[in-house]
Amino acid sequence: MHEKYYDVIIIGGGPAGLFAGIVCARNNLKTLILEKQVYPIDKACGEGIMPTGVEHLRELGIAPFVEKYPYHYFKGIRYISGKGRTAEANFAEGSGWGIQRVVFSSALLECAATLSNLEIRAGASAVYTLGENPKVNLNNTVLCPKLLIGADGLHSQVRKLANLEALFPKLKRWGVRQHFNVEPWSVFVEIYWGPGLEAYVTPVSVSSVNVSLLWDAKRYKPEHGGKKLFASLLKEFPELQERINKEDVMD
Ligand SMILES: Cc1cc2nc3c(=O)[nH]c(=O)nc-3n(C[C@H](O)[C@H](O)[C@H](O)COP(=O)(O)OP(=O)(O)OC[C@H]3O[C@@H](n4cnc5c(N)ncnc54)[C@H](O)[C@@H]3O)c2cc1C
């Protein structure tokens, strides 16, 4: 086999790309992941892995890599309305895991590093053509994998070029996230909601929680932007605001 031959090339090294890469390599496919950013890669996220995801991590032997790092289980979802109404349910089976995104990514990268037929190139923006015989241009070398996987995120160009865009209208939503040095007060992922705005609270370690806020640009206009944005959004949920202090902000 030519040394530049890959069975599979994956565009994007986020959670989906890394996971797909591990699965391919475990199935004896010589695999290359191209990631345009440099690790650690962070972005706004609720950082909760649902029980089915945890089950897959276990099945694929990835769980032991994750379990070395701080994480926290959650056993269900609790919705809390601004009017004080609450609805909650336990998962039918298993529990979810809350884990910081960059921590999860480190665990996946560690697992990937144990696989000799998986190569990851970070800081490498992929240039490619799709079709029966997809081609990827890497540093002026043309690679012809049997399979090209698009794991290039929410606004995937691969999906667009492959005409796989969803037919339903997309919601334009924005999100911000902050970690707080606060002992989790709940074993649920809590979702506080108001008109056009939601706050997700996920326990991500024994001593910290993730608070992410997500809003629909058409229905909600934040009062402030920039450094005041997070605090101005949080103000909409006094019950949640009471639980966390500014001094507890981690990042
Ligand atoms: C506020 C908020 C809360 C959320 N909460 C949760 C949650 O609790 N649980 C959950 O499971 N999901 C949650 N999500 C969704 C979750 O963040 C995404 O589903 C997840 O990031 C998707 O992972 P991915 O690997 O598909 O994409 P991404 O993480 O976006 O990774 C795609 C990667 O592809 C790379 N890339 C793109 N184009 C190229 C190219 N041409 N060449 C090379 N690399 C390229 C990008 O740099 C990027 O790193 C949340 C999202 C938001 C906004």
The ligand as an SDF file (V2000), in Angstrom:
LIG
                    3D

 53 58  0  0  0  0  0  0  0  0999 V2000
  -25.1980   26.2380   23.7660 C   0  0  0  0  0  0  0  0  0  0  0  0
  -25.0180   24.8320   23.2370 C   0  0  0  0  0  0  0  0  0  0  0  0
  -25.2220   23.7580   24.0900 C   0  0  0  0  0  0  0  0  0  0  0  0
  -25.0360   22.4500   23.6180 C   0  0  0  0  0  0  0  0  0  0  0  0
  -25.1720   21.4230   24.4890 N   0  0  0  0  0  0  0  0  0  0  0  0
  -24.9120   20.1660   24.1130 C   0  0  0  0  0  0  0  0  0  0  0  0
  -24.9300   19.0990   25.0560 C   0  0  0  0  0  0  0  0  0  0  0  0
  -25.1660   19.2970   26.2480 O   0  0  0  0  0  0  0  0  0  0  0  0
  -24.6580   17.8400   24.6180 N   0  0  0  0  0  0  0  0  0  0  0  0
  -24.3710   17.5920   23.2930 C   0  0  0  0  0  0  0  0  0  0  0  0
  -24.1220   16.4210   22.9430 O   0  0  0  0  0  0  0  0  0  0  0  0
  -24.3490   18.5920   22.3830 N   0  0  0  0  0  0  0  0  0  0  0  0
  -24.5930   19.8640   22.7640 C   0  0  0  0  0  0  0  0  0  0  0  0
  -24.5220   20.8840   21.8630 N   0  0  0  0  0  0  0  0  0  0  0  0
  -24.2230   20.5600   20.4810 C   0  0  0  0  0  0  0  0  0  0  0  0
  -22.7650   20.1860   20.3260 C   0  0  0  0  0  0  0  0  0  0  0  0
  -21.9360   21.2660   20.6830 O   0  0  0  0  0  0  0  0  0  0  0  0
  -22.5240   19.7980   18.8830 C   0  0  0  0  0  0  0  0  0  0  0  0
  -23.4940   18.8690   18.4900 O   0  0  0  0  0  0  0  0  0  0  0  0
  -21.1570   19.1650   18.7350 C   0  0  0  0  0  0  0  0  0  0  0  0
  -20.1750   20.1360   18.9100 O   0  0  0  0  0  0  0  0  0  0  0  0
  -21.0320   18.5840   17.3710 C   0  0  0  0  0  0  0  0  0  0  0  0
  -19.7410   18.0260   17.2830 O   0  0  0  0  0  0  0  0  0  0  0  0
  -19.0790   17.8900   15.8860 P   0  0  0  0  0  0  0  0  0  0  0  0
  -17.7910   17.1760   16.0780 O   0  0  0  0  0  0  0  0  0  0  0  0
  -20.0840   17.3620   14.9190 O   0  0  0  0  0  0  0  0  0  0  0  0
  -18.8410   19.3980   15.4060 O   0  0  0  0  0  0  0  0  0  0  0  0
  -17.8150   20.4940   15.9370 P   0  0  0  0  0  0  0  0  0  0  0  0
  -17.5550   20.3430   17.3730 O   0  0  0  0  0  0  0  0  0  0  0  0
  -18.3180   21.7990   15.4330 O   0  0  0  0  0  0  0  0  0  0  0  0
  -16.4810   20.1120   15.1730 O   0  0  0  0  0  0  0  0  0  0  0  0
  -16.3270   20.3240   13.7910 C   0  0  0  0  0  0  0  0  0  0  0  0
  -14.8530   20.5370   13.5470 C   0  0  0  0  0  0  0  0  0  0  0  0
  -14.6110   20.5570   12.1450 O   0  0  0  0  0  0  0  0  0  0  0  0
  -13.5670   21.4720   11.8900 C   0  0  0  0  0  0  0  0  0  0  0  0
  -13.6320   21.8400   10.4690 N   0  0  0  0  0  0  0  0  0  0  0  0
  -14.6350   22.4680    9.8030 C   0  0  0  0  0  0  0  0  0  0  0  0
  -14.3300   22.5980    8.4930 N   0  0  0  0  0  0  0  0  0  0  0  0
  -13.1050   22.0390    8.3230 C   0  0  0  0  0  0  0  0  0  0  0  0
  -12.2460   21.8710    7.1920 C   0  0  0  0  0  0  0  0  0  0  0  0
  -12.5750   22.2850    5.9640 N   0  0  0  0  0  0  0  0  0  0  0  0
  -11.0510   21.2620    7.3860 N   0  0  0  0  0  0  0  0  0  0  0  0
  -10.6870   20.8100    8.6260 C   0  0  0  0  0  0  0  0  0  0  0  0
  -11.4610   20.9530    9.7290 N   0  0  0  0  0  0  0  0  0  0  0  0
  -12.6560   21.5520    9.5730 C   0  0  0  0  0  0  0  0  0  0  0  0
  -13.8530   22.6250   12.8500 C   0  0  0  0  0  0  0  0  0  0  0  0
  -12.6920   23.3830   13.1140 O   0  0  0  0  0  0  0  0  0  0  0  0
  -14.3570   21.8780   14.0890 C   0  0  0  0  0  0  0  0  0  0  0  0
  -13.3480   21.6430   15.0590 O   0  0  0  0  0  0  0  0  0  0  0  0
  -24.6810   22.2100   22.2720 C   0  0  0  0  0  0  0  0  0  0  0  0
  -24.4760   23.2940   21.4120 C   0  0  0  0  0  0  0  0  0  0  0  0
  -24.6440   24.5890   21.8810 C   0  0  0  0  0  0  0  0  0  0  0  0
  -24.3920   25.7290   20.9200 C   0  0  0  0  0  0  0  0  0  0  0  0
  1  2  1  0
  2  3  1  0
  2 52  2  0
  3  4  2  0
  4  5  1  0
  4 50  1  0
  5  6  2  0
  6  7  1  0
  6 13  1  0
  7  8  2  0
  7  9  1  0
  9 10  1  0
 10 11  2  0
 10 12  1  0
 12 13  2  0
 13 14  1  0
 14 15  1  0
 14 50  1  0
 15 16  1  0
 16 17  1  0
 16 18  1  0
 18 19  1  0
 18 20  1  0
 20 21  1  0
 20 22  1  0
 22 23  1  0
 23 24  1  0
 24 25  2  0
 24 26  1  0
 24 27  1  0
 27 28  1  0
 28 29  2  0
 28 30  1  0
 28 31  1  0
 31 32  1  0
 32 33  1  0
 33 34  1  0
 33 48  1  0
 34 35  1  0
 35 36  1  0
 35 46  1  0
 36 37  1  0
 36 45  1  0
 37 38  2  0
 38 39  1  0
 39 40  1  0
 39 45  2  0
 40 41  1  0
 40 42  2  0
 42 43  1  0
 43 44  2  0
 44 45  1  0
 46 47  1  0
 46 48  1  0
 48 49  1  0
 50 51  2  0
 51 52  1  0
 52 53  1  0
M  END
$$$$
